[in-house]
Amino acid sequence: MITVTERAKEKAIELMSKEKSPADSFIRVGVEGGGCSGLTYKLEFDSLTKPDDKVFEDKGVKIVVDKKSFLYLVGTELDFSDGLNGKGFQFINPNASRTCGCGESFSV
């Protein structure tokens, strides 16, 4: 399962509203090769699911992840920070053995 914090939920709803996303929009998260640690996180708003997607709902927010990325993200919590050390969504991933300094890439 992938979960969201209350802050991430509020920010996602705010951003989807600003972007005038369709009412059935959700957060799509994923993983792709790249970054200084080998894998990078992807996050976008979407409204179309694919046959192999895993679908979760936490705190009223729908989260969708492709089957391959799910293997790297199982148990991950999506948070949002607007502090001095950076602003944006953050992945708290228990599967990551190493992360880069900016937190945007990881390895397992």
N, C-alpha and C positions, 0 to 999 in steps of 0.2 A: 504494500500500500504506500501511497505517497500522500503526505498530509500538508496542510498550510497553517501558518500561524494567523492569528487574528489580524496582525499588521499587514501580512501579505494578502489576505482576503480583502481588506479594506482598499488597499492600493490597486489590486487587480480590478475590483468593481469600479473604482474611480477612473482608471485608465480605459477600461472597456466603454464606459459611458462617454468619456472625452472623444474616443475614436469612433463613437457611434456604431459600435459592433452590434451585429444582430443579437436578438434576445436569447438565442440558443447558443451563444458563444461560450467557449471554455478556454482553459489554459492548456496549451500543448507544451510538454516538456520533453526533452530528448538529449541525446549525447552524440557527438560526432568527433572524429579524430582531429587533433590539432592542439594548439596551445603549448605552453612551455612544459606542461606535465604529461602530455600525450592525449588527453581527452578534454573536450570542452562541453559545457552545458549550452543547451538551446532552450529558449522560452519564447513563445508567441501566442497570440490569440487566434483561435480557429473556430470554425463552426461545422466542419465536415470530418467525420470519423472514417477510418479505414478498417478493412476487415480484421487485421491483426492487432488493432489497438487495444490496450488495457484501459479501462475507464474506472475512475474513482471519484468519489464525492466526499469532501470534508468541509465542514462549516458552511454548507450550502454552495460551495464552489466546486465545479466539475473540473477534474484534471484528467488529461488523456496523455498516454505515453505509448510509443510504438513498442512492439514486443522485444526487439533487440536492445533498445535503450533501457527497458524495464529491468533487465538483468543487472545493470550498473546502478539503477536508481531505487531499487526496492528498499523501503524503510526511510527514504529521504524526506526531509521536511523543508518546505519552501518558506522562506522568511523574507521580510523586507526591512532594509535599514536606511535611514536617512541621516546617519551620524557623520562626524567629521572624517572618519576613515573611509568614507565612500557611501554612495547612495545607489540603491537598486535592490533587485531581488537577489537573494543568496540561497544557495543550496547547502543544507546541512546533511551531508551524505555519510552515513556510517560505513559505507563500503569503500570510501576513499582512503587509500593508504598514504597518499601524499597529495598536497594541493600547492598551487603556486601562491605567490604573495598576494596577488589580487583576488584570489578565490574563484577565478573564472575557468580554471582548468584543474584536472586532477588525474591521478592514476590509481589503479587497483592492484 
